[in-house]
Amino acid sequence: MGQAEQQSFDIIIVGAGMVGATAALALAGSGVRLALLDARPLPTVNQLADNEFDARVSAITHGSQRLFEELQVWPQIQQQRACAYTHMHVREADGTGSIDFDASEVHSDSLGHIIENRVIAQALYAKIEACSNIEVLAPARVSALEKDAEGKYLLRTVEAGDLKAELIVAADGATSPLRALAGIKTREWDYAHQAIVTTVKTTLPHQHTARQIFMDTGVLAFLPLQGDEPDAQQFCSIVWSVQTERAGQLLAMDDEAFCRALTRASEQWLGKVEQSAGRYSFPLRQRHAADYHANNLVLIGDAAHSIHPLAGQGANLGLQDAQALSQELLRALRTGRKLSDPLVLARYQRRRQPHNLGMMAVMEGFKRLYAEQPLPVRWLRNTAMKAVNRLPLLKQQLVREALG
């Protein structure tokens, strides 16, 4: 397509990850003409190979599960791989404090599901392929954000020419180019930590339990995965938050040395870590956009906020953004308002910004609390953990909040 050509849509969603694809699918039945852009080609929908896990996983809450059920993608997700976890164990390394949560405490069959991001994305893409009003443009890299004669943003792309729409949705990640091009400011800070993610095989079964340990140097989580018989419960996804220098050392190790280091750090929760897949890392940085919308551009997911992976809530917050925005846009269509009406976008921001800020504040408080190592602080943490563990009503409330 030549650069002079221009395509028009009602809505353009930039970023076809989990959050962007969910937003597109949530609007599929609205009758609007929608484009879903991504800088990379979308992966083909195929069956996952046995025990070839995606290193990136998400802890999907019951609330996010209900959204996927509404979008009719949950059955396909379950057919691929989704590991329900029924227990959660949180403890402090070399300390006496720990908390255990159990789904039975709130009369539920699970606390959530650990699901590979690729599994979720493939289920969404398969459904999107059948939607006649969604046009997928990938690869299509945004090169500029300009204003048309009406003062609304239009997209200039390398591969697809100029694109204009009544509303542009930025779901293009934590370093969102669209957010930067629109001049939306963020408040952000660096944790000077890296998160190492990989898939490991252990000698003991995970028993559908998510485990998290707080150490002097960071946080280590073992998230259960659904493998294939006969070793179905011996695979976990790990997220290991460590100082940047230590991350470099761990990434440079051969697999055997890394497995030994991980076995020591986990205090042999699941016996010996005997296998490790490829390791990946990303810097931990918390950021939040001052505004979620500008002109006819609106932010969702990591483009609006990125959070410490301490509680695994990043994906769920983004999915809640996609759901809230789609609900407000559908309401606008019913009432005859323009999709870019500032009142419509302000309602979305009012629904999501306080909740996202609240979750970020809680996670920041946890992070700061566990970064402090003086003995009085450690004693307070251990005492608080033990106290909460003995208060069933408080534990039940915490679990219900986490379930979404």
C-alpha positions as CSV (number, residue, x, y, z in Angstrom):
1,M,0.0,0.0,0.0
2,G,1.4,3.4,-0.9
3,Q,2.0,6.0,1.8
4,A,-0.5,8.4,0.2
5,E,-3.4,6.0,0.8
6,Q,-5.5,6.4,4.0
7,Q,-7.7,3.9,5.7
8,S,-10.5,4.9,8.1
9,F,-11.9,3.0,11.1
10,D,-14.1,3.7,14.0
11,I,-11.5,2.3,16.5
12,I,-7.9,1.4,16.1
13,I,-6.2,-0.7,18.8
14,V,-2.4,-0.5,18.7
15,G,-0.9,-3.6,20.4
16,A,-2.2,-7.1,19.9
17,G,-1.0,-8.6,23.1
18,M,-3.4,-10.1,25.6
19,V,-4.9,-6.8,26.7
20,G,-5.3,-5.3,23.2
21,A,-6.7,-8.5,21.7
22,T,-9.2,-8.7,24.6
23,A,-10.4,-5.2,24.0
24,A,-10.8,-5.9,20.3
25,L,-12.9,-9.0,21.0
26,A,-15.0,-7.3,23.6
27,L,-16.0,-4.8,20.9
28,A,-16.5,-7.4,18.2
29,G,-20.3,-7.4,18.4
30,S,-20.7,-3.7,18.5
31,G,-20.9,-3.2,14.7
32,V,-17.9,-0.7,14.7
33,R,-15.2,-1.1,12.1
34,L,-12.1,-1.9,14.1
35,A,-8.4,-2.3,13.3
36,L,-6.0,-4.3,15.5
37,L,-2.3,-3.3,14.8
38,D,0.9,-4.9,16.0
39,A,4.5,-4.2,15.1
40,R,5.1,-7.9,14.7
41,P,3.2,-10.6,12.7
42,L,0.7,-12.4,14.9
43,P,1.8,-16.0,15.6
44,T,-0.2,-18.7,13.9
45,V,-2.7,-20.6,15.9
46,N,-1.3,-24.1,16.6
47,Q,-1.2,-26.8,19.2
48,L,1.4,-26.3,21.9
49,A,4.2,-28.9,21.9
50,D,4.3,-31.2,24.9
51,N,6.1,-29.5,27.8
52,E,7.4,-26.6,25.7
53,F,6.2,-23.9,27.9
54,D,6.1,-20.2,27.3
55,A,8.4,-18.5,29.7
56,R,5.8,-15.7,30.2
57,V,2.8,-16.7,32.3
58,S,0.0,-14.9,34.1
59,A,-1.9,-15.6,37.3
60,I,-5.4,-15.3,36.0
61,T,-8.0,-14.4,38.7
62,H,-11.7,-15.5,38.7
63,G,-12.6,-12.1,37.5
64,S,-10.4,-12.4,34.4
65,Q,-11.7,-16.0,33.9
66,R,-15.3,-14.6,33.8
67,L,-14.3,-12.1,31.2
68,F,-12.8,-14.9,29.0
69,E,-15.9,-16.9,29.5
70,E,-18.0,-14.0,28.3
71,L,-15.8,-13.7,25.3
72,Q,-16.1,-17.4,24.7
73,V,-12.4,-18.1,24.7
74,W,-12.1,-19.9,28.1
75,P,-12.9,-23.4,26.7
76,Q,-10.0,-23.2,24.2
77,I,-7.7,-21.9,26.9
78,Q,-8.6,-24.9,29.1
79,Q,-8.2,-27.3,26.2
80,Q,-4.6,-26.1,25.7
81,R,-3.1,-25.6,29.2
82,A,-4.3,-23.9,32.3
83,C,-3.2,-24.9,35.7
84,A,-5.6,-24.3,38.5
85,Y,-3.9,-23.6,41.9
86,T,-5.7,-24.3,45.1
87,H,-3.2,-23.2,47.6
88,M,-0.7,-20.3,48.1
89,H,2.2,-20.4,50.5
90,V,4.1,-17.2,51.3
91,R,7.1,-17.1,53.6
92,E,10.2,-15.1,54.6
93,A,13.6,-16.8,53.9
94,D,15.4,-17.9,57.1
95,G,12.4,-16.6,59.2
96,T,9.5,-18.0,61.1
97,G,6.8,-16.0,59.4
98,S,4.5,-17.5,56.8
99,I,1.0,-17.4,55.5
100,D,-1.0,-20.1,53.8
101,F,-4.1,-19.5,51.7
102,D,-6.5,-22.3,50.6
103,A,-9.4,-22.1,48.1
104,S,-11.5,-24.1,50.5
105,E,-11.4,-21.2,53.0
106,V,-13.7,-19.3,50.7
107,H,-15.6,-22.4,49.4
108,S,-14.0,-22.1,45.9
109,D,-12.4,-24.9,43.8
110,S,-9.4,-22.7,43.0
111,L,-7.6,-19.5,43.8
112,G,-7.0,-18.9,40.1
113,H,-5.1,-20.3,37.1
114,I,-1.5,-20.0,36.0
115,I,-1.7,-19.8,32.2
116,E,1.0,-19.2,29.6
117,N,0.5,-15.9,27.8
118,R,0.9,-17.6,24.5
119,V,-2.1,-19.9,25.3
120,I,-4.3,-16.9,26.1
121,A,-3.2,-15.0,23.0
122,Q,-3.8,-17.9,20.7
123,A,-7.3,-18.4,22.0
124,L,-8.1,-14.7,21.5
125,Y,-6.6,-14.7,18.0
126,A,-8.6,-17.8,16.9
127,K,-11.8,-16.0,17.9
128,I,-10.7,-12.7,16.3
129,E,-10.1,-14.5,13.0
130,A,-13.8,-15.2,12.8
131,C,-14.9,-11.5,13.4
132,S,-15.7,-9.8,10.2
133,N,-15.5,-6.3,11.7
134,I,-12.0,-6.7,13.0
135,E,-9.1,-6.1,10.5
136,V,-5.7,-7.3,11.7
137,L,-2.8,-5.2,10.4
138,A,0.4,-6.9,11.4
139,P,3.2,-6.1,11.0
140,A,2.3,-2.4,11.1
141,R,4.7,-0.1,13.0
142,V,3.6,3.3,14.0
143,S,6.1,5.9,12.9
144,A,4.2,9.1,13.8
145,L,1.2,10.5,15.5
146,E,-0.2,13.5,13.7
147,K,-3.4,15.6,13.8
148,D,-5.8,15.8,10.9
149,A,-7.9,18.8,9.8
150,E,-10.3,18.2,12.6
151,G,-7.5,18.2,15.2
152,K,-7.8,14.4,15.9
153,Y,-4.8,12.1,16.0
154,L,-4.1,9.9,13.0
155,L,-1.5,7.2,12.7
156,R,1.3,7.1,10.2
157,T,2.6,3.6,9.8
158,V,5.5,2.2,7.8
159,E,3.6,-0.8,6.3
160,A,-0.1,0.2,6.2
161,G,0.1,3.9,5.3
162,D,-2.0,6.5,7.1
163,L,-4.7,5.3,9.4
164,K,-7.4,7.5,11.0
165,A,-10.2,6.6,13.5
166,E,-12.6,8.2,15.8
167,L,-10.7,6.6,18.7
168,I,-7.2,5.2,19.0
169,V,-6.5,2.8,21.8
170,A,-2.9,2.4,22.9
171,A,-2.2,-1.1,24.2
172,D,1.4,-0.9,23.1
173,G,3.1,-1.8,26.4
174,A,5.0,-0.3,29.3
175,T,7.3,1.8,27.0
176,S,4.3,2.8,24.9
177,P,5.5,4.8,21.8
178,L,1.9,6.2,21.4
179,R,1.9,7.5,25.0
180,A,5.2,9.3,24.4
181,L,4.1,10.7,21.0
182,A,0.9,12.1,22.6
183,G,3.0,13.8,25.3
184,I,1.3,12.0,28.2
185,K,3.5,12.3,31.3
186,T,4.2,9.4,33.6
187,R,5.4,9.1,37.2
188,E,7.9,6.3,37.3
189,W,10.8,4.9,39.3
190,D,13.4,2.1,38.9
191,Y,13.7,-0.7,41.4
192,A,17.3,-1.5,40.4
193,H,16.1,-5.1,40.1
194,Q,15.7,-7.5,37.2
195,A,13.0,-10.2,37.0
196,I,14.3,-13.5,35.7
197,V,11.7,-15.8,34.2
198,T,12.0,-19.4,33.0
199,T,10.3,-22.8,33.3
200,V,11.8,-25.4,35.6
201,K,11.3,-29.1,36.4
202,T,11.5,-30.2,40.0
203,T,11.9,-33.6,41.6
204,L,8.8,-33.1,43.8
205,P,5.2,-32.3,42.5
206,H,3.9,-28.7,43.0
207,Q,0.6,-30.0,44.3
208,H,-1.2,-27.1,42.6
209,T,0.4,-24.7,45.1
210,A,1.8,-21.2,44.2
211,R,4.8,-20.5,46.4
212,Q,6.6,-17.2,47.1
213,I,9.6,-16.5,49.3
214,F,10.9,-13.1,50.3
215,M,14.7,-12.9,50.6
216,D,17.2,-10.3,51.5
217,T,18.1,-9.9,47.8
218,G,14.6,-10.1,46.2
219,V,11.5,-12.2,45.8
220,L,11.2,-15.7,44.3
221,A,7.9,-17.2,43.1
222,F,7.2,-20.8,41.9
223,L,4.0,-20.9,39.9
224,P,2.6,-24.3,39.1
225,L,2.2,-25.4,35.5
226,Q,0.1,-28.2,34.0
227,G,2.5,-30.6,32.4
228,D,1.8,-33.9,30.7
229,E,1.6,-37.3,32.3
230,P,3.5,-38.9,34.1
231,D,5.2,-35.7,35.3
232,A,2.2,-33.4,35.2
233,Q,2.9,-31.6,38.5
234,Q,6.7,-31.3,38.2
235,F,6.9,-28.1,36.1
236,C,6.8,-24.5,37.4
237,S,7.2,-21.1,36.0
238,I,9.6,-19.0,38.2
239,V,9.8,-15.3,38.6
240,W,13.0,-14.4,40.4
241,S,13.4,-10.7,41.3
242,V,17.0,-9.9,42.1
243,Q,19.4,-6.9,42.1
244,T,20.7,-6.1,38.6
245,E,24.2,-7.3,39.3
246,R,23.0,-10.6,40.7
247,A,20.7,-11.0,37.7
248,G,23.7,-10.8,35.3
249,Q,25.5,-13.5,37.3
250,L,22.5,-15.8,37.2
251,L,21.9,-15.3,33.5
252,A,25.6,-16.1,32.8
253,M,25.5,-19.4,34.6
254,D,25.2,-22.7,32.7
255,D,21.9,-24.6,33.3
256,E,23.4,-26.9,35.9
257,A,24.8,-24.1,38.0
258,F,21.6,-22.1,37.7
259,C,19.5,-25.1,38.9
260,R,21.8,-25.4,41.9
261,A,21.5,-21.7,42.7
262,L,17.7,-21.9,42.4
263,T,17.5,-25.1,44.6
264,R,19.4,-23.2,47.3
265,A,17.3,-20.1,47.0
266,S,14.0,-22.0,47.2
267,E,15.2,-23.9,50.3
268,Q,14.3,-27.1,48.4
269,W,10.6,-26.4,48.6
270,L,10.1,-28.8,45.7
271,G,13.2,-30.9,46.1
272,K,15.9,-30.4,43.6
273,V,15.5,-28.2,40.5
274,E,16.7,-30.6,37.9
275,Q,15.9,-28.8,34.6
276,S,15.7,-25.3,33.4
277,A,14.5,-23.9,30.1
278,G,15.8,-20.7,28.5
279,R,16.1,-17.8,30.8
280,Y,14.8,-14.3,30.1
281,S,15.0,-11.1,32.1
282,F,13.4,-7.7,32.2
283,P,14.0,-4.6,34.3
284,L,11.6,-3.8,37.1
285,R,10.2,-0.4,36.8
286,Q,6.9,1.0,38.2
287,R,5.1,3.7,36.1
288,H,1.8,5.3,36.0
289,A,0.3,7.7,33.4
290,A,-0.9,11.0,34.8
291,D,-3.8,10.8,32.4
292,Y,-5.4,7.8,30.6
293,H,-6.6,9.8,27.6
294,A,-5.6,12.8,25.5
295,N,-7.6,14.0,22.5
296,N,-8.9,10.9,20.8
297,L,-6.2,8.6,22.2
298,V,-6.8,6.4,25.3
299,L,-4.4,4.1,27.2
300,I,-5.0,0.6,28.6
301,G,-2.9,-2.0,30.2
302,D,0.8,-1.5,30.6
303,A,0.6,1.6,28.5
304,A,-1.3,3.2,31.4
305,H,0.4,1.5,34.3
306,S,3.1,-1.1,35.0
307,I,3.4,-2.7,38.4
308,H,5.9,-4.8,40.3
309,P,5.2,-8.5,39.6
310,L,5.1,-9.2,43.4
311,A,1.5,-10.3,43.3
312,G,1.1,-11.2,39.6
313,Q,-1.7,-8.7,39.1
314,G,-0.3,-6.8,36.1
315,A,-2.2,-8.8,33.5
316,N,-5.5,-8.8,35.5
317,L,-5.3,-5.0,35.9
318,G,-4.9,-4.6,32.1
319,L,-7.7,-7.0,31.4
320,Q,-10.0,-5.0,33.7
321,D,-9.0,-1.9,31.8
322,A,-10.0,-3.5,28.5
323,Q,-13.3,-4.6,30.0
324,A,-14.1,-1.2,31.5
325,L,-13.2,0.7,28.3
326,S,-15.3,-1.6,26.1
327,Q,-18.2,-1.2,28.5
328,E,-18.0,2.6,28.3
329,L,-17.6,2.6,24.5
330,L,-20.6,0.3,24.1
331,R,-22.6,2.6,26.4
332,A,-21.6,5.6,24.2
333,L,-22.8,3.8,21.1
334,R,-26.2,3.1,22.7
335,T,-26.6,6.7,23.8
336,G,-25.4,8.3,20.6
337,R,-22.2,9.8,21.9
338,K,-19.0,9.9,19.9
339,L,-16.4,7.2,20.9
340,S,-13.8,10.0,21.5
341,D,-16.2,12.1,23.7
342,P,-14.1,13.4,26.6
343,L,-16.9,12.5,29.0
344,V,-16.8,8.9,27.8
345,L,-13.1,8.6,28.2
346,A,-13.2,10.4,31.6
347,R,-15.7,7.8,32.9
348,Y,-13.3,5.1,31.9
349,Q,-10.4,6.9,33.7
350,R,-12.5,7.4,36.8
351,R,-13.3,3.7,36.9
352,R,-9.8,2.4,36.5
353,Q,-7.3,5.0,37.7
354,P,-8.1,4.9,41.5
355,H,-8.2,1.1,41.5
356,N,-4.8,0.8,39.6
357,L,-3.2,3.4,41.9
358,G,-4.5,1.6,44.9
359,M,-3.0,-1.7,43.8
360,M,0.3,0.0,42.9
361,A,0.4,1.6,46.4
362,V,-0.1,-1.8,48.1
363,M,2.6,-3.4,46.0
364,E,5.0,-0.6,46.6
365,G,4.3,-0.9,50.4
366,F,5.1,-4.6,50.3
367,K,8.2,-4.0,48.3
368,R,9.5,-1.4,50.6
369,L,8.6,-3.5,53.7
370,Y,10.6,-6.5,52.4
371,A,13.5,-4.4,51.3
372,E,14.1,-3.4,54.9
373,Q,16.4,-5.9,56.7
374,P,17.0,-4.5,60.3
375,L,16.0,-7.1,62.9
376,P,13.1,-5.1,64.3
377,V,11.6,-4.9,60.9
378,R,12.1,-8.6,60.2
379,W,10.5,-9.4,63.6
380,L,7.5,-7.2,62.8
381,R,7.1,-8.9,59.4
382,N,7.3,-12.4,60.9
383,T,4.9,-11.5,63.7
384,A,2.4,-9.9,61.2
385,M,2.5,-13.0,59.0
386,K,1.8,-15.3,61.9
387,A,-1.0,-13.1,63.2
388,V,-2.7,-13.0,59.8
389,N,-2.4,-16.7,59.4
390,R,-4.3,-17.2,62.7
391,L,-7.2,-14.9,61.7
392,P,-9.5,-16.9,59.3
393,L,-11.9,-14.0,58.6
394,L,-9.1,-11.6,57.6
395,K,-7.5,-14.4,55.4
396,Q,-10.9,-15.0,53.8
397,Q,-11.2,-11.3,52.9
398,L,-7.7,-11.2,51.5
399,V,-8.5,-14.3,49.3
400,R,-11.8,-12.8,48.1
401,E,-10.0,-9.6,47.1
402,A,-7.3,-11.6,45.2
403,L,-9.9,-13.7,43.4
404,G,-11.3,-10.6,41.6
